[in-house]
Amino acid sequence: MAYTFSALYFEATRRCNLHCPACMTASNDPVRVRASIKKELTYDEIRDRVLIPAKRLAVRQIGWSGGEFLLRKDAFDLFRLSADLGYKCNICSNCELLSRERLAEIKKATQGRVSIAVGLNSIEDDNDWSRNAEADRTLEVLELCKELQIDRHVIITIGKYNADSFERTVKYLAKRHISFNRSPLVARGSGAEHFAEKGFSRENLRDKFHPVLRSHVNGYVSYTPFFLSPELHEEVSGGARNGTVPQNPPIGCWVGNWLTLNAEGDLSVCPVMLDTLSAGNVRDKPIDQLVNESPMFAALTDRSRLKGRCGRCRYQYTCGGCRAMAYFHTGDYLEEDPTCFFEPIDKSTVSEHEEETNRMFKKHLIVARFAGTYQRPKKPAAAAPDCAGDERNDLD
């Protein structure tokens, strides 16, 4: 089949100027970083093995990350190349190198098609442990982006350490119309040392994180459980799918909607499963060929293969369960998500949260259109609900 992916997340270096204790790229490990630098993909390899062939997979956005991507000497050359190839750049940064002048240079190099994504696990003191950075510096960069009219986004890595502050952090972001997504702390890189103690539990998800996530449309991306009526997504999307994974817009678990690549060129299905699950290396075959020949991509774009509760759930396709949580807890990326608190008897079991999810999802379509992940189906014209009258201040 012909695969299409909306985005490529590319950890193009493990070099970093911070030493976060649970760094999933192991950028706090000098031995690992030195070894990686010798194997980093070069500019020419990125152009010929990644960016050009990714066009054949319909990729529209490149997420440049690390480590700290701006430590690559060719970072701005890659920004310019991406823009020339028609990609939007989403730049993930720890903010230490982002001055007003540097942000203006980035905007120019990317031809204005850019979003700055920053890690912020809490606006309170519990950010300091997990990110080894002051929250105030990150908030300052977010304000600079607003001044310079640069799109901004926040990635919140969730675990037991920020369960109590999560709601306050999200309210801060929602008040300022800043989009965000949750990313789970997993046993990848240095995160392996902390996963058992700091990883979130089913109870944390049910009582602390999920009530907040389902209440704010600016964060309606890449989280589970996602209790969206499959009939509603079918209606608004025009039936767009990658295999059986919903697109236009992507929802629930994003596995099957994006590609992820590490600094050495290994391809995987999710950023937090890089280094642990590989579909091959782009030095051996270009990225589109790796995807099209990969049994792992074939399996994960067919959610009918999901097992346990995920396999008998009404939301099997619109949610999919967190494949990373399934893998890191069970060793099987097709198993049920053990952190999910929903207990379906079969596909007729409707979540008490479906009505709220449907209502908020309709508002989320405004955000998704703005972000370029949703377009109204051309036929039939009345398929998508009319959100034109919704005001931006209703999004929160």
C-alpha positions as CSV (number, residue, x, y, z in Angstrom):
1,M,0.0,0.0,0.0
2,A,1.0,3.7,-0.4
3,Y,1.9,5.2,3.0
4,T,1.6,8.9,3.8
5,F,2.9,10.6,6.9
6,S,2.3,14.1,8.0
7,A,5.6,14.8,9.8
8,L,9.1,13.6,10.3
9,Y,10.6,14.1,13.8
10,F,14.4,14.1,13.4
11,E,16.8,14.0,16.4
12,A,19.7,15.1,14.3
13,T,22.3,15.3,17.1
14,R,22.8,14.0,20.6
15,R,25.0,17.0,21.5
16,C,23.4,19.2,24.1
17,N,24.3,22.1,26.4
18,L,22.2,20.8,29.3
19,H,22.3,17.6,31.3
20,C,18.8,16.6,32.1
21,P,18.8,13.5,34.4
22,A,16.2,11.6,32.5
23,C,17.3,12.6,29.0
24,M,15.8,10.1,26.5
25,T,18.4,10.7,23.9
26,A,21.2,10.1,26.4
27,S,22.6,13.5,25.7
28,N,23.8,13.6,29.3
29,D,26.1,10.6,28.7
30,P,29.5,11.9,27.3
31,V,30.5,8.5,26.1
32,R,27.3,8.0,24.1
33,V,27.5,11.5,22.7
34,R,31.1,11.2,21.5
35,A,30.3,7.9,19.8
36,S,27.2,9.4,18.2
37,I,29.0,12.5,16.8
38,K,31.2,10.2,14.7
39,K,28.1,8.6,13.2
40,E,25.8,11.6,12.7
41,L,24.2,11.9,9.3
42,T,25.9,14.5,7.2
43,Y,24.2,17.4,5.3
44,D,24.4,15.5,2.0
45,E,23.0,12.3,3.6
46,I,20.1,14.2,5.2
47,R,19.3,15.8,1.9
48,D,19.6,12.7,-0.3
49,R,18.5,9.9,2.1
50,V,15.9,11.7,4.2
51,L,14.5,15.0,3.0
52,I,14.1,14.3,-0.7
53,P,12.7,10.8,-0.4
54,A,10.4,11.9,2.4
55,K,8.5,14.0,-0.2
56,R,7.4,10.7,-1.7
57,L,5.7,9.8,1.6
58,A,3.8,13.1,1.6
59,V,5.7,14.5,4.6
60,R,5.0,18.2,5.1
61,Q,6.7,19.1,8.3
62,I,10.2,18.4,9.7
63,G,10.7,18.4,13.4
64,W,14.4,19.3,14.0
65,S,15.5,18.1,17.4
66,G,18.3,16.7,19.5
67,G,20.0,17.0,22.0
68,E,20.1,20.6,21.0
69,F,19.8,20.8,17.2
70,L,21.2,24.3,17.1
71,L,24.6,22.9,18.1
72,R,24.9,21.4,14.6
73,K,27.2,23.7,12.5
74,D,24.9,23.1,9.5
75,A,21.7,23.8,11.3
76,F,20.8,26.9,9.3
77,D,21.9,25.3,6.1
78,L,19.4,22.5,6.9
79,F,16.7,25.1,7.7
80,R,17.2,26.7,4.3
81,L,17.2,23.4,2.5
82,S,14.0,22.4,4.2
83,A,12.3,25.6,3.2
84,D,13.5,25.3,-0.4
85,L,12.0,21.8,-0.5
86,G,8.7,23.1,0.8
87,Y,8.8,21.8,4.3
88,K,7.6,23.6,7.4
89,C,10.2,23.4,10.2
90,N,9.3,22.6,13.8
91,I,12.3,23.3,15.8
92,C,12.6,21.6,19.2
93,S,15.0,23.5,21.5
94,N,15.9,23.8,25.2
95,C,15.9,27.6,24.7
96,E,19.4,28.3,26.0
97,L,20.6,29.5,22.5
98,L,17.4,31.3,21.5
99,S,17.9,35.0,21.7
100,R,15.7,37.5,19.9
101,E,18.3,37.8,17.2
102,R,18.7,34.1,16.7
103,L,14.9,33.6,16.5
104,A,14.8,36.3,13.8
105,E,17.5,34.5,11.9
106,I,15.6,31.2,12.1
107,K,12.4,32.9,10.8
108,K,14.3,34.2,7.8
109,A,16.1,31.0,7.1
110,T,12.9,29.0,7.1
111,Q,11.0,31.6,5.0
112,G,8.7,32.1,8.0
113,R,7.3,28.6,7.9
114,V,8.5,27.7,11.3
115,S,7.3,26.7,14.8
116,I,9.4,26.7,17.9
117,A,8.7,23.8,20.2
118,V,10.1,23.9,23.8
119,G,10.1,21.4,26.6
120,L,8.3,22.6,29.7
121,N,7.2,20.0,32.2
122,S,6.0,22.5,34.8
123,I,5.8,26.2,35.3
124,E,6.7,25.5,38.9
125,D,9.9,24.2,40.7
126,D,9.3,20.6,39.7
127,N,10.4,21.5,36.1
128,D,14.0,21.9,37.4
129,W,14.7,18.3,38.1
130,S,13.3,16.8,34.9
131,R,14.6,19.5,32.5
132,N,17.7,20.8,34.3
133,A,16.5,24.3,33.2
134,E,14.7,27.2,34.8
135,A,11.1,27.4,33.6
136,D,11.4,31.2,33.5
137,R,13.9,31.0,30.6
138,T,11.5,28.8,28.6
139,L,8.6,31.2,29.3
140,E,10.8,34.1,28.2
141,V,11.4,32.4,24.8
142,L,7.7,31.8,24.3
143,E,7.1,35.5,24.8
144,L,9.8,36.3,22.3
145,C,8.2,34.1,19.8
146,K,4.9,35.9,20.3
147,E,6.6,39.3,19.7
148,L,8.3,38.0,16.5
149,Q,5.1,36.3,15.3
150,I,6.6,32.8,15.3
151,D,4.3,29.8,16.0
152,R,5.1,28.3,19.4
153,H,4.4,24.9,20.9
154,V,5.2,23.2,24.3
155,I,6.0,19.6,24.9
156,I,5.2,18.4,28.4
157,T,6.8,15.1,29.4
158,I,4.5,13.6,32.0
159,G,5.4,11.4,35.0
160,K,4.7,11.2,38.7
161,Y,6.9,14.2,39.3
162,N,4.6,16.7,37.6
163,A,1.2,15.0,38.2
164,D,0.1,17.7,40.7
165,S,1.3,20.7,38.8
166,F,0.1,19.6,35.3
167,E,-3.3,21.3,35.5
168,R,-1.7,24.7,36.5
169,T,0.8,24.4,33.7
170,V,-1.8,23.6,31.1
171,K,-4.1,26.5,32.3
172,Y,-1.1,28.8,31.9
173,L,-0.6,27.7,28.3
174,A,-4.2,27.6,27.4
175,K,-4.7,31.2,28.7
176,R,-2.0,32.3,26.2
177,H,-3.3,30.2,23.3
178,I,-0.2,28.1,23.2
179,S,-0.6,24.6,21.8
180,F,0.9,21.7,23.6
181,N,1.2,17.9,23.6
182,R,2.0,15.4,26.3
183,S,4.9,13.0,25.9
184,P,5.3,10.1,28.3
185,L,8.4,9.5,30.4
186,V,9.7,6.1,29.1
187,A,12.6,3.7,29.6
188,R,14.6,5.2,26.8
189,G,18.2,6.5,27.2
190,S,18.7,7.9,30.7
191,G,14.9,7.7,31.2
192,A,15.5,4.0,31.9
193,E,17.0,4.8,35.2
194,H,13.8,6.6,36.4
195,F,11.0,4.9,34.5
196,A,9.9,2.5,37.3
197,E,9.9,5.3,39.9
198,K,8.9,8.3,38.0
199,G,6.7,7.0,35.1
200,F,3.0,7.8,35.5
201,S,0.6,5.1,36.6
202,R,-2.9,4.3,35.4
203,E,-4.2,6.2,38.5
204,N,-2.1,9.3,37.7
205,L,-3.5,9.2,34.1
206,R,-7.1,8.8,35.2
207,D,-7.1,11.3,38.1
208,K,-4.5,13.9,37.2
209,F,-3.6,14.0,33.5
210,H,-6.5,12.9,31.5
211,P,-9.2,15.2,32.9
212,V,-6.9,18.1,32.0
213,L,-6.0,16.8,28.5
214,R,-9.6,16.2,27.5
215,S,-10.7,19.7,28.6
216,H,-8.3,21.8,26.5
217,V,-8.4,21.7,22.7
218,N,-4.9,23.2,22.4
219,G,-3.6,19.9,23.6
220,Y,-5.9,17.6,21.5
221,V,-2.9,15.9,19.8
222,S,-1.0,12.7,20.5
223,Y,-2.5,11.5,23.7
224,T,-4.5,8.4,24.9
225,P,-7.0,7.2,25.8
226,F,-8.8,9.3,23.2
227,F,-12.6,8.7,23.4
228,L,-13.6,10.2,20.0
229,S,-16.5,8.6,18.2
230,P,-15.2,6.8,15.2
231,E,-18.3,7.9,13.3
232,L,-17.5,11.6,13.9
233,H,-13.9,11.3,12.7
234,E,-15.1,9.5,9.6
235,E,-17.5,12.3,8.9
236,V,-15.1,15.3,9.4
237,S,-12.0,13.7,7.8
238,G,-13.6,12.4,4.7
239,G,-12.4,8.9,5.7
240,A,-8.7,9.8,5.5
241,R,-6.5,7.0,6.8
242,N,-2.9,5.7,6.7
243,G,-3.8,2.0,6.7
244,T,-6.4,2.1,9.5
245,V,-4.7,5.0,11.4
246,P,-6.9,8.1,11.2
247,Q,-5.6,11.2,9.5
248,N,-7.0,14.7,8.7
249,P,-6.4,15.4,11.5
250,P,-4.3,12.7,13.2
251,I,-5.7,11.8,16.6
252,G,-5.0,9.6,19.6
253,C,-1.7,7.8,19.4
254,W,0.4,9.3,16.6
255,V,2.2,6.1,15.7
256,G,1.3,5.6,12.1
257,N,1.1,9.3,11.4
258,W,4.7,10.4,11.7
259,L,8.2,9.1,11.1
260,T,11.1,9.4,13.6
261,L,14.8,9.3,13.0
262,N,17.8,9.4,15.3
263,A,21.2,11.1,14.8
264,E,22.8,8.0,13.4
265,G,20.0,7.4,10.8
266,D,17.9,4.7,12.5
267,L,14.2,4.9,11.6
268,S,11.4,4.3,14.1
269,V,7.7,4.8,14.6
270,C,7.7,7.2,17.6
271,P,10.2,9.6,19.2
272,V,10.1,7.9,22.5
273,M,10.8,4.5,20.9
274,L,13.9,5.6,19.0
275,D,17.0,3.6,19.8
276,T,14.8,0.7,21.0
277,L,12.7,-0.1,17.9
278,S,14.3,0.3,14.5
279,A,12.9,-0.2,11.0
280,G,16.4,0.1,9.5
281,N,19.0,2.8,8.7
282,V,18.7,5.4,5.9
283,R,22.3,4.8,5.0
284,D,21.3,1.4,3.8
285,K,18.1,2.5,2.0
286,P,16.4,5.8,1.6
287,I,13.6,6.6,4.1
288,D,10.7,5.9,1.8
289,Q,12.0,2.5,0.9
290,L,12.6,1.6,4.6
291,V,9.0,2.5,5.4
292,N,7.5,0.6,2.5
293,E,9.4,-2.5,3.2
294,S,9.1,-2.5,7.0
295,P,7.0,-5.2,8.8
296,M,6.8,-2.9,11.8
297,F,5.2,-0.1,9.9
298,A,2.8,-2.6,8.3
299,A,1.8,-3.9,11.7
300,L,1.4,-0.5,13.3
301,T,-0.6,1.1,10.5
302,D,-3.1,-1.8,10.9
303,R,-4.9,-1.2,14.2
304,S,-7.0,-4.3,13.7
305,R,-3.9,-6.2,15.0
306,L,-4.1,-4.6,18.4
307,K,-4.5,-7.0,21.3
308,G,-6.4,-7.1,24.7
309,R,-8.6,-4.2,25.7
310,C,-7.3,-2.1,22.7
311,G,-8.4,-4.8,20.3
312,R,-11.9,-5.0,21.6
313,C,-12.4,-1.2,22.2
314,R,-14.9,1.0,20.4
315,Y,-12.0,3.5,20.1
316,Q,-9.5,1.0,18.6
317,Y,-9.0,3.2,15.6
318,T,-9.5,6.7,16.9
319,C,-7.3,6.1,19.9
320,G,-5.1,3.1,19.3
321,G,-3.7,3.1,22.9
322,C,-0.2,4.5,23.5
323,R,2.0,2.1,21.6
324,A,5.0,3.3,23.6
325,M,3.4,2.4,26.9
326,A,2.4,-0.9,25.6
327,Y,6.0,-1.6,24.5
328,F,7.8,-0.4,27.5
329,H,5.5,-2.2,30.0
330,T,5.0,-5.4,28.1
331,G,7.7,-5.7,25.4
332,D,5.0,-5.9,22.7
333,Y,4.0,-2.8,20.7
334,L,0.7,-4.4,19.7
335,E,-0.4,-5.2,23.2
336,E,-3.1,-3.3,25.1
337,D,-2.0,0.0,26.7
338,P,-1.7,-1.0,30.4
339,T,-1.9,2.6,31.6
340,C,-5.4,3.1,30.1
341,F,-8.2,3.1,32.6
342,F,-11.0,2.3,30.2
343,E,-12.5,-1.2,30.6
344,P,-14.5,-2.0,27.5
345,I,-16.5,-5.3,27.4
346,D,-16.6,-5.1,23.6
347,K,-16.9,-2.5,20.9
348,S,-20.4,-1.5,22.1
349,T,-19.0,-0.1,25.3
350,V,-19.2,3.7,25.1
351,S,-17.0,5.8,27.4
352,E,-18.6,8.4,29.7
353,H,-16.2,10.9,28.1
354,E,-17.2,10.4,24.5
355,E,-19.7,13.3,24.4
356,E,-17.2,15.7,25.9
357,T,-14.4,14.5,23.6
358,N,-16.6,14.9,20.5
359,R,-17.6,18.4,21.5
360,M,-14.0,19.6,22.1
361,F,-12.7,17.8,19.0
362,K,-15.0,20.0,16.8
363,K,-13.4,23.0,18.3
364,H,-9.9,21.5,17.9
365,L,-10.5,21.4,14.2
366,I,-9.8,25.2,14.2
367,V,-6.4,24.6,15.8
368,A,-5.7,21.7,13.4
369,R,-6.5,23.8,10.4
370,F,-4.2,26.6,11.6
371,A,-1.5,24.0,12.2
372,G,-1.9,22.5,8.8
373,T,-3.0,19.1,10.0
374,Y,-6.6,19.4,8.9
375,Q,-8.4,20.4,5.7
376,R,-12.1,20.2,5.2
377,P,-13.0,17.4,2.8
378,K,-14.1,18.7,-0.6
379,K,-16.9,16.2,-1.0
380,P,-19.5,16.2,0.4
381,A,-19.4,19.9,1.3
382,A,-21.5,19.4,4.4
383,A,-19.4,16.6,5.9
384,A,-17.5,18.7,8.4
385,P,-19.3,20.6,11.2
386,D,-19.4,24.3,10.7
387,C,-16.8,25.7,13.1
388,A,-16.4,29.0,11.4
389,G,-18.4,30.8,14.0
390,D,-16.3,29.6,16.9
391,E,-14.1,32.3,18.4
392,R,-10.5,31.6,19.4
393,N,-11.3,32.6,23.0
394,D,-13.7,29.6,23.1
395,L,-10.9,27.2,22.6
396,D,-10.0,27.1,26.3
